[in-house]
Each structure stands twice: as structure tokens, then as C-alpha cells.
Amino acid sequence: MKKELRNHLLPLLIIFVLISLIWFLTKVPTIEIILLFLGFLFGSFLLDSDHFIFWFFIKPNIEESRSVQTAFQEKDFKSILNLFKSTHKTHHNLIFHHYFFQVILILISFFVFTSSTNTFTKSFLFALNLHLLIDEITDFYTDKKTLQKWLFAREHKQLSVESLKYYLLTFIILISFFALLLLNSKP
């Protein structure tokens, strides 16, 4: 779990520091830097809420879900976190960890990044996009079949394992474009 947190928070921290430094030097108001931080913070964790949707709505009757539901009723959040650590890699049918969600997220992000000046919204969307991309890249290098399984869950036709690198490259380019737009945004 520590590795997972490091994989998600370290890139955001580096991007936050770079953007904050540039914004500080160009005299962007401090409130915008705070909004940037808050957007990154909330966006980096929200994507994993689909595991709770899995436990409470998609597969509420499996043993794992019943354990989480009981722990939630008893406010035993440590047990929930431990269950999350031990089972999150086995959840393949998630709402947010899916190619269709990623495409919709990219389209919404493109609209927001090109038409809005709201720092919180931009940084929130950027963190969501980056979180999903990091999950994809991690599984691409550890187990391409697992990536294919959760990214295209519920789909009869799936992108071939050989084509996954082009899929990822496309999203790396798009998210890099969003990073540049975020850096150059004038709040």
C-alpha cells in the first residue's frame, strides 16, 4: 500500500512543486496554489472510491463485501483499509477503472482545460487522469493481461495486449498536454 501511495502521490507532488514555484515566481495569488493542492489531493484519492461501489453495489453479497460492510457499520476503518490493501488488485469490474470512463474523463478534461480558469477543477481532473494512467502503466509493466482484464471489463472485444502500449502512449500525450495547460493557466 505504501508503494501504491508513493506511485500516485510522488508524481503529483513533483508536478505541484514545479507549478507552484512557477506560479509563485509569476505572482499568482496564493489562494490559487492552495486550490491547486486541494484539487490534486482530492483527485488523487477519489478514483479509488469505485472499490467501495464494488463492495456496496456491484458485488455486495460476496464474503469480502460483507466484511467491508460490517466493518463500515462498526466504524472499523482500519479493517476496511486492510481489506482494500489485500483485495484491490483483484477487482476487475470497476466503474472508474475502465477505458470508457477514461475516454469520458479525457473529453470532460479537454473541455474544462480549454474553457475554464478554475484551478481546483483543473487540478482535480488532472489528478484523476494521472491516477488512472499510473494504475495502467503499473499494470502494463507488471502484468499486461491484468491491465487488459480490468481496463476492458464488461467488453466482448478488447484491445490486444500488443496494442496496449499505443493506448497508453495516447493517454500519456493527452495528460502531458493537460499538464502544460495547467502550468500555463492564468487564474
C-alpha positions in Angstrom: 0.0 0.0 0.0 2.9 2.3 0.7 4.2 1.7 -2.8 0.8 2.4 -4.2 0.6 5.7 -2.3 4.2 6.6 -3.4 3.4 5.8 -7.0 0.4 8.1 -7.0 1.5 10.9 -4.7 5.1 11.4 -5.7 4.4 12.4 -9.4 1.6 14.8 -8.2 4.0 16.2 -5.6 6.7 16.9 -8.2 4.1 18.5 -10.5 2.7 20.5 -7.7 6.1 21.8 -6.6 7.0 22.8 -10.2 3.8 24.5 -10.9 3.7 26.2 -7.5 7.2 27.5 -8.0 6.5 28.9 -11.4 3.2 30.4 -10.2 4.9 31.9 -7.2 7.6 33.5 -9.4 4.9 34.9 -11.7 3.0 36.2 -8.7 -0.1 34.1 -9.0 -2.3 34.6 -5.9 -1.5 32.2 -3.0 -5.2 31.0 -3.0 -4.7 29.6 -6.4 -1.7 27.5 -5.2 -3.9 26.2 -2.3 -6.7 25.4 -4.8 -4.1 23.5 -6.9 -3.0 21.5 -3.9 -6.6 20.7 -2.8 -7.6 19.6 -6.4 -4.6 17.3 -6.6 -5.3 15.9 -3.1 -9.0 15.1 -3.7 -8.5 13.9 -7.3 -5.7 11.6 -6.3 -8.0 9.6 -3.9 -11.4 9.9 -5.4 -10.7 7.4 -8.2 -10.3 4.5 -5.8 -13.9 5.1 -4.4 -15.0 2.7 -7.1 -13.8 -0.1 -4.9 -16.5 1.0 -2.4 -19.0 1.0 -5.2 -17.8 -2.6 -5.9 -18.3 -3.7 -2.3 -21.6 -2.0 -1.7 -23.4 -2.1 -5.0 -21.8 -4.3 -7.7 -20.8 -7.3 -5.6 -22.5 -6.7 -2.2 -23.1 -10.4 -1.5 -19.5 -11.8 -1.7 -17.7 -12.5 1.5 -15.2 -9.7 1.0 -18.0 -7.2 0.6 -19.9 -8.4 3.6 -16.7 -8.0 5.7 -16.3 -4.4 4.5 -20.0 -3.6 5.1 -19.7 -5.0 8.7 -16.5 -3.0 9.3 -18.2 0.1 8.0 -21.2 -0.3 10.3 -18.8 -0.8 13.2 -16.7 2.2 12.0 -13.6 -0.1 11.9 -11.8 1.9 9.2 -8.5 0.1 9.8 -10.1 -3.2 8.8 -11.5 -1.6 5.6 -8.1 -0.2 4.8 -6.5 -3.6 5.3 -9.1 -5.3 3.1 -8.5 -2.6 0.5 -4.8 -3.3 0.6 -5.2 -7.1 0.2 -8.0 -7.1 -2.4 -7.9 -4.0 -4.6 -5.8 -5.8 -7.3 -8.5 -8.5 -7.6 -11.3 -6.1 -8.5 -11.6 -6.1 -12.3 -15.1 -4.8 -12.8 -14.9 -1.2 -11.5 -16.6 1.9 -12.7 -13.8 4.4 -12.8 -11.0 2.0 -13.7 -12.3 1.3 -17.2 -11.5 2.6 -20.6 -15.0 4.1 -21.2 -14.7 6.2 -18.1 -11.2 7.3 -19.2 -12.4 8.4 -22.6 -15.3 10.4 -21.0 -12.8 11.9 -18.4 -10.4 13.0 -21.1 -13.2 14.6 -23.1 -14.5 16.5 -20.0 -10.9 17.4 -19.1 -10.3 18.8 -22.5 -13.4 20.9 -22.3 -12.5 22.2 -18.8 -8.9 22.8 -19.5 -9.6 24.8 -22.7 -12.6 26.8 -21.4 -12.3 27.3 -17.6 -10.0 29.2 -15.3 -11.0 27.3 -12.2 -7.8 26.0 -10.7 -9.4 23.5 -8.3 -11.4 21.8 -11.1 -8.4 21.6 -13.5 -6.1 20.2 -10.8 -8.8 17.8 -9.7 -9.4 16.5 -13.2 -5.6 16.3 -13.8 -5.1 14.2 -10.7 -8.0 11.8 -11.7 -6.4 11.4 -15.2 -2.9 10.9 -13.7 -4.1 8.4 -11.1 -5.7 6.2 -13.8 -2.7 6.5 -16.1 -0.4 5.5 -13.3 -2.5 2.4 -12.5 -2.4 1.5 -16.2 1.3 2.0 -16.5 2.0 0.0 -13.3 -0.1 -3.0 -14.5 1.4 -2.7 -18.1 4.8 -3.3 -16.7 3.8 -5.9 -14.2 1.1 -7.9 -15.9 -0.4 -6.8 -19.3 -3.2 -9.4 -19.1 -4.4 -7.9 -15.8 -4.4 -4.4 -17.3 -6.4 -5.7 -20.2 -8.8 -7.5 -17.9 -9.8 -4.5 -15.8 -9.4 -1.8 -18.4 -11.8 -3.6 -20.8 -14.0 -5.3 -18.2 -17.6 -5.9 -19.4 -16.4 -5.7 -23.1 -16.6 -8.5 -25.5 -14.0 -7.1 -27.8 -10.8 -6.0 -26.1 -7.7 -4.2 -27.3 -5.0 -6.7 -27.8 -2.1 -6.9 -25.4 0.3 -5.7 -28.1 -1.8 -2.6 -28.7 -1.9 -1.5 -25.1 1.3 0.4 -25.4 -0.3 2.6 -28.1 -3.3 3.1 -26.0 -1.1 4.2 -23.1 1.0 6.4 -25.3 -2.1 8.2 -26.5 -3.1 9.0 -22.9 0.4 9.9 -21.8 0.5 12.5 -24.6 -3.0 13.9 -23.7 -2.2 14.1 -20.0 1.1 15.8 -20.7 -0.9 18.3 -22.8 -3.1 18.9 -19.8 -0.1 19.4 -17.6 1.2 22.1 -19.9 -2.3 23.8 -20.0 -2.4 23.7 -16.2 1.1 25.2 -15.9 0.3 28.0 -18.3 -3.2 28.7 -17.0 -3.6 32.2 -15.7 -6.0 32.1 -12.8 
